[in-house]
Amino acid sequence: MVKIARSTHASQWTRERIDTLSTPEVKQLRDNAQRLNESEIATLCDEILGKRPRGRGGVKKKVLKAG
């Protein structure tokens, strides 16, 4: 779980630092930020999540031909 300390440590969450987190960690951080009314952190999380690929778009199915 990603924790946010109250406002004194909110400045530690930079775009670069958040971007190093996995997608589930960024989502958890965003949820925690919203719960703690840290709107700047929540906005950064939303921006980062918006730029990440969604789902499993890179996986292609192979077509097998019957013999």
MDAnalysis code that builds the backbone (N, CA, C; Angstrom):
import MDAnalysis as mda
import numpy as np

u = mda.Universe.empty(201, n_residues=67, atom_resindex=np.repeat(np.arange(67), 3), trajectory=True)
u.add_TopologyAttr("name", ["N", "CA", "C"] * 67)
u.add_TopologyAttr("resid", np.arange(1, 68))
u.add_TopologyAttr("resname", ["MET", "VAL", "LYS", "ILE", "ALA", "ARG", "SER", "THR", "HIS", "ALA", "SER", "GLN", "TRP", "THR", "ARG", "GLU", "ARG", "ILE", "ASP", "THR", "LEU", "SER", "THR", "PRO", "GLU", "VAL", "LYS", "GLN", "LEU", "ARG", "ASP", "ASN", "ALA", "GLN", "ARG", "LEU", "ASN", "GLU", "SER", "GLU", "ILE", "ALA", "THR", "LEU", "CYS", "ASP", "GLU", "ILE", "LEU", "GLY", "LYS", "ARG", "PRO", "ARG", "GLY", "ARG", "GLY", "GLY", "VAL", "LYS", "LYS", "LYS", "VAL", "LEU", "LYS", "ALA", "GLY"])
u.atoms.positions = np.array([
    [0.840, -1.178, 0.000],
    [0.000, 0.000, 0.000],
    [0.878, 1.231, 0.000],
    [0.513, 2.204, -0.811],
    [1.244, 3.463, -0.893],
    [0.577, 4.435, 0.063],
    [1.373, 4.996, 0.976],
    [0.822, 5.909, 1.975],
    [1.233, 7.342, 1.669],
    [0.375, 8.245, 2.057],
    [0.654, 9.673, 1.932],
    [0.649, 10.255, 3.336],
    [1.720, 10.903, 3.692],
    [1.721, 11.626, 4.954],
    [0.993, 12.942, 4.712],
    [0.487, 13.529, 5.733],
    [-0.220, 14.805, 5.579],
    [0.649, 15.843, 4.890],
    [0.136, 16.956, 4.581],
    [0.706, 17.994, 3.723],
    [2.215, 18.209, 3.839],
    [2.806, 17.929, 4.975],
    [4.228, 18.189, 5.122],
    [5.069, 17.359, 4.163],
    [4.589, 16.173, 3.793],
    [5.346, 15.305, 2.902],
    [4.737, 15.219, 1.510],
    [3.679, 15.949, 1.261],
    [3.022, 15.891, -0.038],
    [3.957, 16.349, -1.151],
    [4.863, 17.272, -0.853],
    [5.776, 17.779, -1.876],
    [6.773, 16.721, -2.320],
    [6.901, 15.629, -1.594],
    [7.814, 14.554, -1.984],
    [7.282, 13.771, -3.173],
    [5.990, 13.890, -3.451],
    [5.398, 13.148, -4.559],
    [5.490, 13.972, -5.834],
    [6.592, 13.819, -6.542],
    [6.788, 14.511, -7.812],
    [6.255, 13.634, -8.943],
    [6.064, 14.247, -10.096],
    [5.625, 13.497, -11.281],
    [6.601, 12.362, -11.574],
    [7.893, 12.640, -11.468],
    [8.911, 11.633, -11.766],
    [8.827, 10.459, -10.797],
    [8.622, 10.760, -9.536],
    [8.539, 9.698, -8.536],
    [7.278, 8.854, -8.740],
    [6.158, 9.500, -8.994],
    [4.906, 8.772, -9.199],
    [5.004, 7.900, -10.445],
    [5.674, 8.410, -11.472],
    [5.796, 7.675, -12.733],
    [6.591, 6.380, -12.574],
    [7.417, 6.269, -11.541],
    [8.185, 5.037, -11.321],
    [7.342, 3.942, -10.684],
    [6.165, 4.299, -10.175],
    [5.289, 3.318, -9.533],
    [4.555, 2.480, -10.575],
    [4.158, 1.282, -10.171],
    [3.337, 0.454, -11.054],
    [1.945, 1.069, -11.145],
    [1.195, 0.668, -12.152],
    [-0.150, 1.221, -12.332],
    [-1.040, 0.978, -11.109],
    [-1.057, -0.236, -10.530],
    [-1.885, -0.412, -9.323],
    [-1.437, 0.486, -8.166],
    [-0.132, 0.739, -8.057],
    [0.365, 1.627, -6.999],
    [-0.063, 3.070, -7.244],
    [-0.036, 3.501, -8.491],
    [-0.473, 4.862, -8.816],
    [-1.961, 5.021, -8.502],
    [-2.750, 3.994, -8.829],
    [-4.188, 4.042, -8.525],
    [-4.422, 4.118, -7.024],
    [-3.644, 3.362, -6.252],
    [-3.784, 3.384, -4.791],
    [-3.373, 4.743, -4.242],
    [-2.282, 5.293, -4.773],
    [-1.830, 6.614, -4.343],
    [-2.897, 7.660, -4.638],
    [-3.502, 7.587, -5.835],
    [-4.568, 8.528, -6.208],
    [-5.746, 8.412, -5.238],
    [-6.145, 7.176, -4.936],
    [-7.263, 6.970, -4.009],
    [-6.945, 7.554, -2.635],
    [-5.728, 7.313, -2.163],
    [-5.317, 7.861, -0.863],
    [-5.275, 9.389, -0.903],
    [-4.769, 9.943, -1.997],
    [-4.693, 11.398, -2.124],
    [-6.085, 12.021, -2.105],
    [-7.016, 11.401, -2.799],
    [-8.391, 11.912, -2.811],
    [-8.998, 11.850, -1.410],
    [-8.752, 10.750, -0.718],
    [-9.302, 10.583, 0.631],
    [-8.742, 11.630, 1.585],
    [-7.461, 12.021, 1.375],
    [-6.802, 12.988, 2.247],
    [-6.871, 14.422, 1.714],
    [-7.684, 14.637, 0.671],
    [-7.849, 15.961, 0.067],
    [-6.529, 16.553, -0.433],
    [-5.675, 15.698, -0.980],
    [-4.420, 16.138, -1.602],
    [-4.653, 16.178, -3.112],
    [-5.350, 17.216, -3.561],
    [-5.792, 17.278, -4.952],
    [-4.640, 17.358, -5.951],
    [-3.528, 17.981, -5.593],
    [-2.396, 18.075, -6.518],
    [-1.828, 16.691, -6.830],
    [-1.705, 15.861, -5.809],
    [-1.183, 14.509, -6.003],
    [-2.181, 13.684, -6.813],
    [-3.453, 13.795, -6.493],
    [-4.484, 13.055, -7.229],
    [-4.486, 13.455, -8.703],
    [-4.308, 14.732, -8.986],
    [-4.275, 15.209, -10.371],
    [-3.056, 14.656, -11.103],
    [-1.897, 14.657, -10.450],
    [-0.703, 14.088, -11.065],
    [-0.913, 12.604, -11.384],
    [-1.516, 11.878, -10.459],
    [-1.791, 10.458, -10.672],
    [-2.707, 10.263, -11.875],
    [-3.755, 11.072, -11.967],
    [-4.684, 10.969, -13.097],
    [-3.975, 11.241, -14.423],
    [-3.099, 12.245, -14.430],
    [-2.363, 12.572, -15.656],
    [-1.450, 11.415, -16.072],
    [-0.760, 10.839, -15.116],
    [0.146, 9.725, -15.401],
    [-0.631, 8.506, -15.867],
    [-1.737, 8.210, -15.200],
    [-2.557, 7.062, -15.601],
    [-3.141, 7.267, -16.996],
    [-3.481, 8.494, -17.328],
    [-4.050, 8.791, -18.636],
    [-3.077, 8.552, -19.785],
    [-1.786, 8.613, -19.506],
    [-0.771, 8.423, -20.537],
    [-0.308, 6.967, -20.647],
    [-0.720, 6.140, -19.697],
    [-0.288, 4.738, -19.724],
    [-1.213, 3.906, -20.597],
    [-0.644, 2.864, -21.234],
    [-1.486, 1.975, -22.051],
    [-2.507, 1.253, -21.177],
    [-3.645, 0.974, -21.773],
    [-4.715, 0.297, -21.024],
    [-4.840, -1.133, -21.499],
    [-5.117, -2.014, -20.582],
    [-5.385, -3.405, -20.937],
    [-4.185, -4.105, -21.518],
    [-4.468, -5.096, -22.320],
    [-3.416, -5.920, -22.896],
    [-3.359, -5.712, -24.403],
    [-3.324, -4.486, -24.832],
    [-3.360, -4.140, -26.244],
    [-2.231, -4.707, -27.084],
    [-1.102, -5.043, -26.468],
    [0.037, -5.520, -27.223],
    [-0.020, -7.005, -27.543],
    [-1.004, -7.709, -27.050],
    [-1.086, -9.144, -27.248],
    [-1.915, -9.424, -28.489],
    [-1.323, -10.167, -29.429],
    [-2.035, -10.525, -30.662],
    [-2.360, -12.015, -30.633],
    [-3.502, -12.357, -31.174],
    [-3.895, -13.759, -31.255],
    [-3.335, -14.369, -32.538],
    [-2.876, -15.590, -32.432],
    [-2.410, -16.312, -33.617],
    [-3.564, -17.054, -34.227],
    [-3.598, -17.045, -35.537],
    [-4.629, -17.780, -36.260],
    [-4.011, -19.089, -36.716],
    [-4.595, -20.183, -36.282],
    [-4.112, -21.503, -36.683],
    [-4.900, -21.994, -37.878],
    [-4.184, -22.486, -38.872],
    [-4.828, -23.022, -40.068],
    [-4.967, -24.524, -39.933],
    [-6.131, -25.025, -40.282],
    [-6.369, -26.466, -40.222],
    [-5.629, -27.135, -41.382],
    [-4.986, -28.227, -41.074],
    [-4.146, -28.914, -41.898],
    [-4.257, -29.502, -43.149],
])
